[in-house]
Amino acid sequence: LQTIDINSDEFAKIANFATLDPSSMTSTEPVFKSLKEVYGGNDLFFKKVESTQVVEGQASPTPTTTIYGPTTEALFAKRVEDLKAAGTQVKEVATYPAKILSKPGEGEDAEPTLYLGVDASAMEASPFELDPSSQFLYWPKPVEEVKAAGNDAFTPGAYKTASTVNLEHTDAEWWRFFICIFFGIVMAFAFEAMTDYYVSFKKAPVKEIGGVATTGPAPMIIQGFAYGMESSVFSVFAIVICLIVPLLLFPVAVFGGYLLSFYGIALVGLGLLTTTGFILAMDTFGPISDNSQGVFEMSGAGHTNAEGARRVQLLDAAGNTTKALTKGFAIATAVVAAVALFHAYVDEAKLAEIGMRLEIPQIFLGMLVGGATPFLFAAFSINAVGRAAFQLIYEVRRQFRADAGIMAGTSKPDYGRCVAIVTAAAQKELLGPGIIAIAMPVLVAFGFSIGQPTTMVNGLPFNLVGAQALGGFLAGTILSGQLLAVTLANSGGMWDNAKKLVEDGLHGGKGTEEHKAAVVCDTVGDPFKDTAGPALNPLIKVMNLIALLLAPVVIQPRSENQMAMITVAAAAALGVAIYMSKKGSLGSQLSALTAGEGGVDPAVQAMADTTEKIEHMAEEVVEKVEDVVHPDHDEDNKPQV
């Protein structure tokens, strides 16, 4: 049975059903009105009253208990007025809220069957002692048709009587919701502790990565990536433990479904967001400390103040840790929000009735595609960073060639041009990943709907196979996106802080081979922790929102041609995004930037020419030296120098 709120859109489906005006139930001339006219916009309830017929000169009889309903305040007031006018004293005993329930009919055109639901715990007594005027008669037809039928409207089968059913409910105490919010705060502290352990330069993982700097960048990368993957697993464990709590607080057997459980999960996310002010402060601290170290280095004060340079390096390292924490926090909020949105998607896509069993091939295949999508998105992001970096490198080389005063210190570089290149790249490179976030859900939803039969839900046909595949797609995206995002963010932060350890004096400090290895690791980690990792957070949220918006569209039966056209359009958009990513790969960018006149970059050619001149001058010097050491003699046997 489905509850129908008389103030909701669901009520519109039965609003035109004809019913009897309750005030005419006992009269010989029935008055027909629509359900909307009688009950629309008013709360329904049953009234339990004690009525006593007062006859002058006779002792008062025992009161009779009667239940009137369903009624509204206006209808009940009129009923009481009529009873008092007839000499009956009325005493109101109790009020029982009522709801209209609907059971879908069998078949596409079958009309629903209506019921009246009353809270069983409130009713105390099981059978109703209904007054004759309390019968809820209705005709699943417009009022005009019922009036035109005349007496035939009261023949058996022409009308229906809404049966009264008892509803049971269980109160959810306030402390259950409080615990859900509390565990959201616990999750925030858990992420802070884990991130601090893996990224802080004072903890074992970063020290181990810095300790292998003597062997080159390869072992540092291997060690850092291994710790990054390990941290992502424990992050998932923390999320799962905190999200199990709402399931335990709102068991299905007690509360009759998962609705309150998912509401509790949403409250966990709310508790997580209560620390937003603290998180934003730490997120802001990271760039401030990073830029302060850059300003200190550019000022040249570090050459004469070693202790000051060390202080700003430690400050920057602390900023790296806080930035990594905020990225992990953002990813956790994305996962919690996605889990809560997932239930909304299941309801909107009519999947609660048929479920999502993994043995259905379309669901499993959708999960595979969803699990692969964050990796494709991350690949696009990292390639975009590489292309922008090569463009910036070429611009720096060009300025050095065009203005020799830059290296001499007599003129300033064109910083605006470099900023413009980076800004334009950031805007253009967003198109490919953005297309993925939209095209992939559409491709999965409509692609798996082609050629699939419809399923009857509440008497209506729906194409649910594509919606099931999209549900699997979301599950795969949430899981792999969380794991990949934490891996990239934490590994990049570890490499950055390992470099700070080396710069602080570990294994020789700046300028050593160990420092060069650490710089390589930091260069690898920057697109991980600053681009691909954080970008997976909005990807997870956007895909869930798009799926939620697509759900009502996907489940509607459509022709094969329509679904094929939508699928082809989504596949074409995805192909464009892949082409945009491949058009300027790192290899092609390097080839383009090193290809000038004669097939060689002018800067590279200039360096080669300079090297050749130096080699020629060196040969001449060597010949002169040889002449001094082994002089030739003239005709008089005198040495020539």
C-alpha positions in Angstrom: 0.0 0.0 0.0 1.2 3.5 -0.8 0.4 6.4 1.4 -1.1 9.4 -0.4 -0.7 12.8 1.2 -3.8 14.9 0.3 -1.4 17.9 -0.3 0.9 16.0 -2.6 1.0 15.4 -6.4 0.0 11.8 -5.8 -3.4 13.0 -4.6 -4.0 14.5 -8.1 -4.3 11.0 -9.5 -7.4 10.3 -7.4 -8.6 13.9 -6.9 -11.4 13.6 -9.5 -12.8 10.4 -8.1 -16.5 10.9 -7.1 -17.6 10.5 -3.5 -20.6 11.3 -1.4 -20.8 14.5 0.6 -20.7 13.2 4.2 -23.5 15.6 5.2 -25.8 13.8 2.7 -24.9 10.2 3.7 -28.1 9.8 5.7 -30.4 11.8 3.4 -32.5 10.4 0.6 -30.9 12.8 -1.9 -27.2 12.0 -2.2 -24.9 14.8 -3.1 -21.9 13.8 -5.3 -18.6 15.7 -5.0 -15.0 15.0 -6.0 -12.5 13.8 -3.4 -10.7 17.1 -3.9 -13.8 19.1 -3.1 -14.5 17.1 0.1 -11.0 16.3 1.5 -8.5 18.3 -0.6 -6.1 20.5 1.4 -7.5 19.4 4.8 -6.0 16.9 7.3 -8.1 13.8 7.7 -8.9 12.1 11.0 -11.4 10.0 12.9 -13.2 11.4 15.9 -14.2 9.3 18.8 -17.2 10.8 20.7 -19.7 10.0 23.4 -23.2 11.0 22.4 -26.2 11.1 24.8 -29.8 11.5 23.6 -31.4 14.1 25.9 -35.3 13.6 26.4 -37.0 16.1 28.7 -38.5 14.4 31.7 -36.5 11.2 31.3 -33.3 10.0 33.0 -30.2 10.4 30.9 -29.3 7.1 29.2 -25.9 5.6 29.1 -23.7 7.5 26.6 -23.0 5.7 23.3 -19.5 5.6 21.9 -19.2 6.4 18.2 -16.4 7.0 15.8 -16.9 9.5 13.0 -14.6 9.5 10.0 -12.9 10.1 7.8 -13.7 13.7 8.4 -12.1 17.2 8.5 -12.5 20.0 11.1 -15.2 21.7 9.0 -17.2 18.5 8.4 -17.0 17.4 12.0 -18.0 20.8 13.3 -21.1 20.6 11.1 -21.9 17.1 12.2 -21.7 18.1 15.9 -24.0 21.1 15.2 -26.6 18.8 13.6 -26.5 16.4 16.5 -26.9 19.2 19.1 -29.8 20.5 17.0 -31.5 17.1 17.3 -31.1 17.1 21.1 -28.0 15.0 21.4 -25.2 15.9 23.7 -21.7 15.3 22.2 -18.5 14.8 24.1 -15.3 14.5 22.1 -13.1 11.7 23.5 -10.1 11.3 21.1 -8.8 12.2 17.7 -7.1 9.6 15.4 -5.2 10.9 12.4 -6.0 9.1 9.1 -4.3 8.6 5.8 -5.6 7.6 2.4 -3.8 4.6 1.1 -3.7 3.4 -2.5 -3.1 -0.1 -3.9 -2.4 -0.1 -7.7 -4.7 -2.1 -9.8 -3.8 -5.0 -12.0 -3.1 -4.0 -15.6 -2.2 -0.7 -17.2 -5.7 0.8 -17.2 -6.9 -0.6 -13.8 -7.9 1.9 -11.3 -6.3 1.9 -7.8 -8.1 0.6 -4.7 -8.3 3.1 -1.8 -8.0 2.3 1.9 -8.2 4.4 5.1 -5.2 3.9 7.4 -5.3 4.7 11.1 -2.5 4.4 13.7 -3.1 1.0 15.4 -1.6 2.1 18.7 -3.8 5.2 18.8 -7.0 3.2 18.0 -6.8 1.0 21.2 -9.7 -1.0 20.0 -9.4 -3.0 16.8 -12.9 -2.8 15.2 -14.4 0.5 14.4 -17.7 1.5 15.9 -18.4 3.5 12.8 -21.4 5.8 12.5 -23.4 5.1 9.3 -22.4 8.4 7.9 -18.7 7.4 8.2 -18.7 5.0 5.3 -16.1 6.1 2.8 -17.8 5.4 -0.6 -16.1 6.4 -3.8 -16.5 6.0 -7.5 -13.3 5.8 -9.7 -15.0 8.1 -12.2 -15.6 11.8 -12.6 -18.6 13.3 -10.7 -20.4 14.1 -14.0 -20.4 10.4 -15.1 -21.7 9.3 -11.7 -24.5 11.8 -11.7 -25.5 10.7 -15.2 -25.7 7.1 -14.1 -28.6 7.9 -11.7 -29.7 5.0 -9.5 -27.3 2.7 -11.4 -24.5 4.4 -9.5 -25.5 2.5 -6.4 -25.6 -1.0 -8.0 -23.1 -3.5 -6.6 -19.8 -3.1 -8.3 -20.4 0.5 -9.4 -18.9 2.0 -6.3 -16.3 0.9 -3.8 -16.0 1.2 -0.1 -12.6 2.1 1.3 -11.7 -0.5 3.9 -10.1 0.7 7.2 -6.8 -0.7 8.1 -4.6 -0.3 11.1 -1.2 1.2 10.7 1.7 0.4 12.9 4.7 2.7 13.5 7.8 2.8 15.7 9.0 6.1 17.2 12.6 6.9 16.4 14.2 8.5 19.5 16.2 11.7 19.2 19.4 10.1 20.5 19.6 7.8 17.4 19.9 10.9 15.2 22.4 12.5 17.6 24.7 9.4 17.4 24.7 9.5 13.6 25.8 13.1 13.7 28.4 12.3 16.4 29.9 9.6 14.3 30.3 12.0 11.4 32.5 14.1 13.7 34.3 10.9 14.7 35.0 10.2 11.0 36.5 13.7 10.6 38.9 13.0 13.4 39.7 9.6 12.0 40.6 11.0 8.6 42.7 13.7 10.3 44.7 11.1 12.3 45.2 8.8 9.3 46.3 11.6 7.0 48.6 13.0 9.6 50.3 9.6 10.0 50.8 9.0 6.3 51.7 12.6 5.2 53.4 14.3 8.1 57.1 14.6 7.8 57.4 13.6 11.5 55.9 10.2 11.0 57.4 6.9 9.8 56.1 6.7 6.2 57.6 10.0 5.1 60.8 9.3 6.9 61.1 5.9 5.2 60.5 7.5 1.8 63.1 10.2 2.5 65.5 7.5 3.8 65.7 5.8 0.4 66.6 9.0 -1.4 70.2 7.8 -1.6 69.2 5.1 -4.0 67.5 7.5 -6.5 63.9 8.5 -7.3 62.6 5.1 -8.3 62.6 3.6 -4.8 61.1 6.8 -3.4 58.2 6.6 -6.0 57.6 2.9 -5.3 57.6 3.4 -1.5 55.3 6.5 -1.7 52.8 4.9 -4.0 52.6 1.8 -1.8 51.9 3.9 1.2 49.3 5.9 -0.7 47.4 2.7 -1.7 47.6 1.5 1.9 46.2 4.8 3.2 43.2 4.6 0.8 42.2 1.2 2.1 42.2 2.3 5.7 40.2 5.4 4.7 37.5 3.1 3.2 37.5 1.1 6.5 36.9 4.3 8.5 34.0 5.3 6.2 32.4 1.8 6.3 32.6 1.6 10.1 31.0 5.1 10.5 28.3 4.3 8.0 27.5 0.9 9.6 26.3 2.8 12.7 23.0 4.1 11.1 22.2 0.6 9.9 22.6 -0.6 13.5 20.6 2.3 14.9 17.7 1.9 12.4 17.3 -1.8 11.8 15.0 -2.8 9.0 13.0 -5.3 11.1 12.0 -2.5 13.5 11.6 0.5 11.1 10.2 -1.4 8.1 12.8 -0.4 5.5 16.1 1.4 4.8 14.7 4.9 4.6 15.8 5.9 8.1 19.1 4.1 7.6 19.9 6.3 4.6 18.7 9.3 6.5 21.1 8.4 9.3 23.9 8.1 6.7 23.0 11.6 5.5 23.2 12.8 9.1 26.7 11.2 9.3 27.6 13.5 6.4 26.1 16.4 8.3 28.2 15.6 11.3 31.2 15.5 9.0 30.3 18.9 7.7 30.1 20.4 11.1 33.9 20.7 11.0 33.8 22.7 7.8 35.2 25.9 9.5 38.2 24.0 10.9 38.8 22.3 7.6 38.6 25.5 5.6 41.1 27.1 7.9 43.6 24.2 7.4 42.9 24.3 3.6 43.8 28.0 3.6 46.8 27.5 5.7 48.4 25.2 3.1 48.7 27.8 0.3 49.7 30.6 2.7 52.6 28.6 4.1 53.6 27.4 0.6 53.7 30.9 -0.8 55.5 32.3 2.2 58.3 29.9 1.6 58.4 30.9 -2.1 58.6 34.6 -1.2 61.4 33.9 1.3 63.4 32.0 -1.3 62.9 34.7 -4.0 64.0 37.4 -1.6 67.4 35.7 -1.4 67.3 35.8 2.4 67.8 32.1 2.5 71.4 32.4 1.4 72.4 34.3 4.5 69.9 33.0 7.0 70.0 29.2 7.1 67.8 28.9 10.2 65.1 31.1 8.6 65.1 29.0 5.5 64.7 25.9 7.6 61.8 27.4 9.5 59.8 28.3 6.3 60.5 24.8 4.9 59.0 23.2 8.1 56.1 25.6 7.8 55.5 24.5 4.2 55.7 20.9 5.2 53.0 21.5 7.8 50.9 23.1 5.1 51.3 20.1 2.9 49.9 17.9 5.7 46.9 20.2 6.3 46.2 20.3 2.5 46.3 16.5 2.3 43.9 16.3 5.3 41.4 18.7 3.6 41.5 16.7 0.4 40.8 13.5 2.3 38.0 15.2 4.1 36.4 16.4 0.8 36.6 12.9 -0.7 35.0 11.4 2.4 32.1 13.9 2.2 31.7 13.0 -1.5 31.4 9.3 -0.7 29.0 9.8 2.2 26.8 12.2 0.0 27.0 9.7 -2.8 25.8 6.9 -0.6 22.8 9.0 0.6 22.0 10.1 -3.0 22.2 6.5 -4.1 19.1 5.6 -2.1 17.3 8.6 -3.7 18.3 7.3 -7.1 17.0 3.8 -6.3 13.6 5.2 -5.3 13.4 7.6 -8.3 14.4 4.8 -10.7 11.7 2.4 -9.3 14.4 -0.1 -8.4 13.2 -0.6 -4.7 10.5 -3.0 -5.9 12.7 -5.2 -8.0 16.1 -4.8 -6.4 19.6 -4.7 -7.9 21.0 -8.2 -7.9 24.6 -8.6 -9.1 23.9 -11.8 -11.0 22.1 -9.6 -13.6 24.8 -9.1 -16.3 23.9 -5.5 -17.1 24.4 -4.4 -13.4 27.8 -6.1 -13.2 28.9 -4.7 -16.5 27.7 -1.2 -15.5 29.8 -1.6 -12.3 32.9 -2.4 -14.4 32.4 0.7 -16.5 31.8 2.8 -13.4 34.9 1.5 -11.7 37.0 2.3 -14.8 35.7 5.9 -15.2 37.7 7.6 -12.4 40.9 6.1 -13.9 40.1 7.6 -17.3 39.2 10.9 -15.6 42.5 10.9 -13.6 44.4 10.1 -16.8 42.9 13.1 -18.6 43.7 15.4 -15.6 47.3 14.3 -15.3 47.9 14.6 -19.1 46.4 18.1 -19.0 49.0 19.1 -16.4 51.8 17.8 -18.5 50.6 19.6 -21.6 50.3 22.9 -19.7 53.7 22.4 -18.2 55.4 21.9 -21.6 53.6 25.1 -22.9 55.0 27.0 -20.0 58.5 25.6 -20.5 58.5 26.7 -24.1 57.3 30.2 -23.1 60.1 30.5 -20.6 62.7 29.4 -23.2 61.2 31.9 -25.7 61.6 34.8 -23.3 65.1 33.8 -22.5 66.0 33.8 -26.1 64.2 37.0 -26.9 65.6 39.0 -24.0 69.1 38.3 -22.8 68.6 40.9 -20.0 66.4 38.4 -18.0 69.4 36.3 -17.1 71.6 39.3 -16.7 69.1 40.8 -14.3 68.6 44.0 -16.2 65.0 43.3 -17.3 62.0 41.5 -15.9 60.3 38.5 -17.5 56.7 38.8 -18.9 54.9 37.1 -16.0 51.5 37.9 -17.4 52.1 35.8 -20.5 52.9 32.7 -18.3 49.8 33.3 -16.1 47.7 33.6 -19.3 49.0 30.3 -20.6 48.2 28.5 -17.4 44.8 30.1 -17.1 43.8 29.3 -20.7 45.0 25.7 -20.3 43.0 25.3 -17.0 39.8 26.3 -18.8 40.3 24.4 -22.0 41.5 21.2 -20.3 38.3 21.1 -18.2 36.2 20.2 -21.3 37.4 16.6 -21.6 36.9 15.6 -18.0 33.6 17.5 -17.9 32.3 15.5 -21.0 33.2 12.3 -19.2 31.1 13.2 -16.2 28.1 13.7 -18.3 28.5 11.3 -21.2 29.4 8.1 -19.3 26.2 7.9 -17.2 24.1 8.7 -20.3 26.0 6.0 -22.3 25.5 3.3 -19.7 21.9 4.1 -18.9 20.6 4.2 -22.5 23.1 1.8 -24.0 22.0 -1.1 -21.7 18.3 -0.2 -22.2 18.4 -1.1 -25.9 16.5 -4.3 -26.7 15.3 -4.9 -23.1 11.7 -5.7 -22.1 9.6 -3.5 -19.9 8.8 -4.3 -16.2 5.4 -3.7 -14.6 5.6 -1.6 -11.4 2.4 -0.5 -9.7 0.5 -1.3 -12.9 2.7 0.8 -15.2 5.4 -0.3 -17.7 9.0 0.8 -17.1 12.3 0.1 -18.8 14.4 -0.7 -15.7 17.4 -2.6 -17.1 19.2 0.6 -18.1 18.4 2.1 -14.7 19.8 -1.0 -13.0 23.0 -0.8 -15.1 23.4 2.9 -14.1 23.0 1.9 -10.4 25.8 -0.5 -10.8 27.8 2.2 -12.6 27.4 4.5 -9.6 28.5 1.8 -7.2 31.6 1.2 -9.2 32.4 4.9 -9.5 32.0 5.5 -5.7 34.3 2.7 -4.8 37.1 3.1 -7.3 36.9 6.9 -7.1 37.4 6.9 -3.3 40.3 4.5 -3.5 42.1 6.3 -6.3 41.5 9.8 -5.0 43.0 9.1 -1.5 45.9 7.2 -3.1 46.8 10.1 -5.4 46.3 12.8 -2.8 48.3 11.1 0.0 51.2 9.7 -2.2 51.7 13.2 -3.6 51.8 14.7 -0.2 54.3 12.1 1.1 56.7 12.8 -1.8 56.4 16.5 -1.2 57.2 16.2 2.5 60.0 13.7 1.8 61.6 16.4 -0.3 61.3 18.8 2.6 63.1 16.3 4.9 66.0 16.1 2.4 66.1 19.9 2.2 66.1 20.1 5.9 69.5 18.3 5.9 68.6 14.6 5.6 71.3 12.9 3.4 73.1 16.1 2.6 70.4 18.7 2.0 69.9 20.9 -1.0 72.1 20.5 -4.1 72.9 16.8 -3.5 71.9 13.8 -5.6 69.5 12.9 -2.9 67.8 16.2 -3.3 67.5 15.8 -7.0 65.8 12.4 -6.5 63.4 14.0 -4.1 62.6 16.8 -6.5 61.7 14.2 -9.2 59.3 12.5 -6.8 57.7 15.9 -5.9 57.3 16.7 -9.6 55.5 13.4 -10.1 53.3 13.9 -7.0 52.2 17.5 -7.8 49.6 16.5 -10.5 48.6 13.6 -8.2 47.8 15.6 -5.1 46.9 19.0 -6.6 44.9 17.9 -9.7 43.8 14.4 -10.3 43.1 13.4 -6.6 41.0 16.4 -5.6 39.2 16.5 -9.0 37.7 13.0 -8.3 35.7 14.5 -5.4 33.4 16.6 -7.7 33.3 13.8 -10.3 31.7 11.4 -7.8 29.1 14.0 -6.8 28.3 15.2 -10.3 27.8 11.6 -11.6 25.4 10.8 -8.8 23.4 14.0 -9.4 23.3 13.4 -13.1 22.1 9.8 -12.5 19.4 11.1 -10.2 18.2 13.6 -12.9 18.4 10.9 -15.5 16.4 8.3 -13.6 12.9 9.5 -14.5 13.9 9.8 -18.2 15.7 6.5 -18.4 12.9 4.3 -17.0 10.3 5.6 -19.5 9.7 3.2 -22.4 11.1 4.5 -25.6 11.6 3.2 -29.1 14.8 1.4 -30.0 15.7 4.2 -32.5 15.5 6.9 -29.8 17.6 5.0 -27.3 20.1 4.1 -30.1 20.4 7.8 -31.1 21.0 8.9 -27.5 23.6 6.2 -27.0 25.4 7.1 -30.2 25.4 10.8 -29.2 26.9 10.0 -25.8 29.5 7.7 -27.4 30.4 10.4 -29.8 30.8 13.0 -27.0 33.0 10.5 -25.2 35.1 10.0 -28.3 35.6 13.7 -28.6 36.8 13.9 -25.1 39.3 11.1 -25.7 40.5 12.7 -28.9 41.0 16.0 -27.1 43.1 14.2 -24.5 45.2 12.3 -27.1 45.6 15.3 -29.4 48.2 16.9 -27.2 49.9 14.0 -25.4 53.2 14.6 -23.5 55.1 13.0 -26.4 53.4 15.1 -29.1 53.8 18.3 -27.0 57.5 17.6 -26.5 58.0 17.0 -30.3 56.0 20.1 -31.2 58.0 22.3 -28.8 61.4 20.9 -29.9 60.5 21.3 -33.6 61.6 24.6 -35.0 63.3 25.6 -38.2 65.3 22.6 -39.5 63.3 20.4 -37.1 65.2 21.6 -34.0 64.0 23.9 -31.3 65.8 27.2 -31.6 66.8 27.1 -28.0 68.2 23.7 -28.3 70.0 24.7 -31.6 71.5 27.7 -29.8 72.8 25.6 -27.0 74.3 23.2 -29.6 76.0 26.0 -31.5 77.4 27.4 -28.2 78.7 24.0 -27.3 80.4 23.6 -30.7 82.1 27.0 -30.4 83.3 26.1 -26.9 84.7 22.9 -28.2 86.5 24.7 -31.1 88.0 27.2 -28.8 89.1 24.4 -26.5 90.9 22.7 -29.4 92.7 25.9 -30.2 93.8 26.3 -26.6 95.1 22.7 -26.5 97.1 23.3 -29.7 98.7 26.4 -28.2 99.5 24.6 -25.0 101.1 21.8 -27.0 103.2 24.3 -28.9 104.5 25.6 -25.6 105.3 22.2 -24.2 106.7 20.8 -27.5 107.9 23.9 -29.4 108.8 23.8 -33.1 112.2 25.0 -34.1 113.1 27.4 -36.8 116.1 27.2 -39.2 118.4 28.5 -36.5 117.1 25.9 -34.0 115.4 28.5 -31.9 112.1 27.6 -30.3 109.0 29.3 -31.5 106.3 30.1 -28.9 
